Amino acid sequence: MLTILGFAMIATFLVLIMTKKMSPIAALVLIPALFCVAVGQGAQLGDYVIEGVGNLAPTAAMLMFAIVYFGVMIDVGLFDPIVRGILRFCKADPMRIVVGTAVLAAIVSLDGDGSTTFMITVSAMYPLYKRLKMSLVVMTGVAATANGVMNTLPWGGPTARAATALKLDASEIFVPMIPALAMGLLAVFVLAYVLGRRERKRLGMLTLDEALAREPEPETVSAGVGSAGATGGEDRLRKGSAASAGGTGTDAGAGKGAGADAADGDGDEEFQGLDPNRSTLRPKLYWFNAGLTAALLTAMIMELMPIPVLFLLGAALALTVNFPHMPDQRARIAAHADNVLNVSGMVFAAAVFTGVLTGTGMVEHMADWVVGAVPDAMGPHMAIVTGVLSLPLTYFMSNDGFYFGVLPVLAEAGAAHGVSPLEIARASLAGQALHMSSPLVPAVYVLVGMAKVEFGDHTRFTVKWAVLTSLVVLAAGILFGIM
């Protein structure tokens, strides 16, 4: 019964947010609360929620102060050279912009932290997507999938968990996986190229000067990628041809872009990501800020302190040095308060979902059912089975739940048929491209929040491409004899 209710709870949540019948925060809170009562454990709901909140509180703190820190770095101009470099490469060509998004997300992912990756990537690319009326779900989908592949780095989390759970050396798991992961990253770049070509066909292309000279138009909310929307008939980014019909494909809204100043009163957003005259720039402190950021990322990779503590200290130092006057500090904090509230609120709401899923025993029964459903004849192929199961299980479960709860069972079943634990561990990494868009991953709320994209839109657009990328990694692993 718990197995059925667990799958029903997840399915209900996904259907409601993808059809936009409920907001993600409301669904994350109310759906598990109802199912907790349905399984007869309503009296324990408070304990489950408190335990879930306690487990995710460090993550919420990290995200809050990371948003403030990187928001300040964007305000003071630390990432302006990156934006200018991407603009020079992209040349207002939608295809190049999408490929540039994938490349940037992959490079920044080297720090091993998804939230950092999404904050930097969205901050750099968001103004350009908005200016050219490109689909923002393309940006979030490509960034999440690229980060998912790179998340398998030994310091990214999944590899370390697999090594710990099976008592293996992380390098022995990761190094042989490099060719398969390289194929997965190549698949992301190919995907970005294809999606970029589609955006180019829909929008056309201009030179950079023409794009920057173009006045942005008021935007309307559209239902999804390719849906009809009123974005202005003739004034499209198409050179020498009539405009094409079709919306932007996202819930654009009229809020502030990351690191940008307030929009005009009519709802238009100016392309301010490269504004050389914004009052928050601190060019004399550029190398201090660059050094502080490098030191912060180095400390994260070396695990000198817990990440929430590092970002708390970094945010306090960045605010104090760049904005020594209290009114200026308050203004900077207020400028990023929307992102902080949205993301931290989503994380604490997710704590209700994970707390109920774990506390009621649903997740354990679901895992046991899935493992038990594997036929004995598949025993010699447990590595492939593990790779396939890693897609849905790491999407519907936290990495901790999968790697510490399910993976040892799969490894034991494989060992009984002569399958090496190393092969099982490598195969378990295949689903990470999909995992990064899971509603149980706090970083994805940073991504959709900063990009002003509905989580349901992101899920509907991204899941199919993330599954395809994960299958490419799995197929490459089998082809190269890694698993």
Secondary structure, 3 states (H helix, E strand, C coil): CHHHHHHHHHHHHHHHHHCCCCCHHHHHHHHHHHHHHHCCCHHHHHHHHHHHHHHHHHHHHHHHHHHHHHHHHHHCCCCHHHHHHHHHHHCCCHHHHHHHHHHHHHHHHHHCCHHHHHHHHHHHHHHHHHHCCCCHHHHHHHHHHHHHHHCCCCCCCHHHHHHHHHCCCHHHHHHHHHHHHHHHHHHHHHHHHHHHHHHHHHHCCCCHHHHHHCCCCCCCCCCCCCCCCCCCCCCCCCCCCCCCCCCCCCCCCCCCCCCCCCCCCCCCCCCCCCCCCCCCCCHHHHHHHHHHHHHHHHHHHHCCCCHHHHHHHHHHHHHHHHCCCHHHHHHHHHHCHHHHHHHHHHHHHHHHHHHHHHHCCHHHHHHHHHHHCCCHHHHHHHHHHHHHHHHHHHHHCCHHHHHHHHHHHHHHHHHCCCCCHHHHHHHCCCCHHHHCCCCCCHHHHHHHHHHCCCHHHHHHHHHHHHHHHHHHHHHHHHHCCCC
